[in-house]
């Protein structure tokens, strides 16, 4: 598992705007098996702060809060950076991110990326799910992957809570100031309210098979070595 973590994080070297200090820290931690193990263990310890809302294993306790389990580690790290710099705004996350060191943010990203996502059990109307699948295929696949598994710096959406997806898309759609600068504003702005509801229903119940999970990891690894 730690080897997979190393391969995933190697693709950080292809991120154009990545922080150089963060890059150096990632390379240092991931370049040695012992340091990788320490990073994972340290991340698990520091993630206790996150567990109150996101769950100890990265599966959220509330439907309006996202799962961090199985999330793209690069996306997790850059999300911390955006909250710390004020590029994204949330009362809890903004304060927490500022209190974490660079090493903490790296370690936590390592830890949560290796946890297994457990989608919330929810009764979802089959017709709505089908509508959401159609909207996803025509709008979201290019950035988030054919199974919403995430791609490079783009987040995984598969298995996220329904309310969280609906709330996030509505914020983008309404050009919420807390999401200023995101490419999602233009995309979500073209969605109708029924399409937002359909996407939320579809993504919340979307589960990847074991083979699809392996493929998702392989795609990230492939992006690293091209």
N, C-alpha and C positions, 0 to 999 in steps of 0.2 A: 504493500500500500504506500509506503514512504517513497518507493521508486516512482510510482505514478504521480505522487505529489511533486517530486522534483521535475519530472517531464512537463507537467502542467505549467509550472512556474517558469520554466525556461522561455516560454513564449512572451514573457514580459519584455525580453530584449527587443521584440518587434514593435512595442508600443511607442509611438512617436513622441508623445508628450509626457512620458513617464518621468517621475522625479528621479534624478540621478542618484541621490542618496538611498532612495528606496530600492533602486535597481542593485546597487552595490550590496545592500543588506540582504536582499533576496538571494543574490548569487552566493554570498558568503554562507548563509544558512543552508541553502539547498545543495551546495557543492560537496557536502560531507554527510555521510549517513548518520554519524553521531549528532551533528548539529541539527540535522533534519528531525531526528527523534526528539531532541530537546525543544525545538521550535513547536512541534506538535503538542508536547506535554505542557509547555508554557502557555500555548494558546488555549488549551483545555482549562488551565487554571484561571487565566484572565477572562475567559468566556463566561465565568460565573456571573459577571456583571451583566452580561447579555441575557442570561437565562431567565431572568425575571419576566421578560417580555417575549423573547424569541424561543424560550425553552432551552433546557440544559443541553439537549442534543441538536439544537437548531430548528426544531419544529415548534412553531409559535403556539402560544397558549390562548391567543385571541384572534378572531377571524379577520380583524382589520390590521394585523401586524404580519409582516412577511416571514416565511420560512427562510432560514439561512442554510439549512442542511442541503448538501449537494449543489450549492450555488457555485457558480464560476468564481474561483478564488481571485482572479484578477479584478473582476467586477466588485467583489467584496472589498478588496483593498482600496480601489479607487473611490468607492462609496465613502469609506472612512475619510479619505483625503478630502473629498468634497464637503463633507460635514465639518471637518476640522477647519477648512478654509472659508467656510461660509457660503460656498457655492450652492449647497443645498441646506435647507433650514428645517429643523425639527427641534423642539425644545429639549427633549431627552437626548436624541442622538447628537445634536450639535455640541452639547455640553460634555457628553461622554467621549466623543471623538477627540475633543481638545485635551482631555485628560489622559489620553493614551499616547504612549511614545510610538515612534516609528516601528520599533521592534514589536510592541504590543499589537499594532495593527497588522503587521505581517503574520505574526503567530496566530492570531485569531482567524485570519483568512485561511491559513493552512488547516486549522482545526475544523472549522465549520464545513469547508469544502469536502471533507472526507466523511461527514455524517450522512446517513441515509434519510432522504426526505420521506415523510409519512403524511400524504395528503389528508386533509380533514374529511371525515365522512359527511356527505351532504346529499340530500335528495335533489337530483338535477333532472329537469325535464328533457327527455331525449330529443325533442324537436329543437329546443333551445341549444343543446349541445351541437347538433348538426349545423345549425345556423352559425354558431361560433366557430366551428371547424372551417366553414366556408370563408368567413371573414378572416380567420387566421391565415389560411393558405394564400389569400390574395393580398394581404396587408403586412403580415408579420414575419413570414418565413425567411425573407432575405437577411434579416438581422438576428433573429432569435433561433433560427434553425428549424428544420422540418418537423421536429418533435418538440419544439420549444425548449430545447436542451441548453440553449445559450451558445454563443460563438465568440471566442476571444474575449473582448471587453464587454460583450453584451450579456445581460443576465439570463439565467434560466427562469422560465415562467411556468413550466410544467409542475403541477402540484401545489401552486400557490393558493392560499385561501381565496375563496370567491369574493368576499367582501373587500379584501385588500386589493385585488385586481380591479374591481369596480371602482373603488375609491381612487386608486392611482390613475386609472385612465380618465376618470372624471376631472381630476386635478389638471392633467395635461390638456384635456379637452377645453377646460375653462381658463387655460393660460394662467394657472395659479402662480403667483410670484415665487413661491418656494421651489418651483420647478423651472425657473427662468433659465433660458439658454439650452434646454434639452431639445434634441432633435424630435423627441416624441410629441412636442407641442403641435407641430405642423401635421404630424401623422394622426394623432388622436383628434385633432380639430376637425378632421374630415369624417369622423365616425358619428353616427347617430346614437341616441341613448339606447335604443333597442340593440344596436350592434355592440355597444359597450357591455350590456347585460349578457348578451350571447357569448362574447369573448370570455367574460368572467366565469360563466358556467362551464364553458369548454375547457379552459385552462385549469380550473380547480379540480377537475376529475381526471385530467390527463396524466397517465402513468406510463413510464418507459419500461419496456421489457428489459431483461438482463442483457440481451444482445444489443439493444438500443443504448443502454447505459455504457456498455463497452465501446460502442461506436462513437458515442459522444466524447468519451475520454480520448479515443484514438484521433478524433478530428482536432482536438486541442493540441495533442502531441504533434500531429502532422503539421499544424500551423507553426509550431515552434521550430521545426527542422527544415522548412522550405527555404 
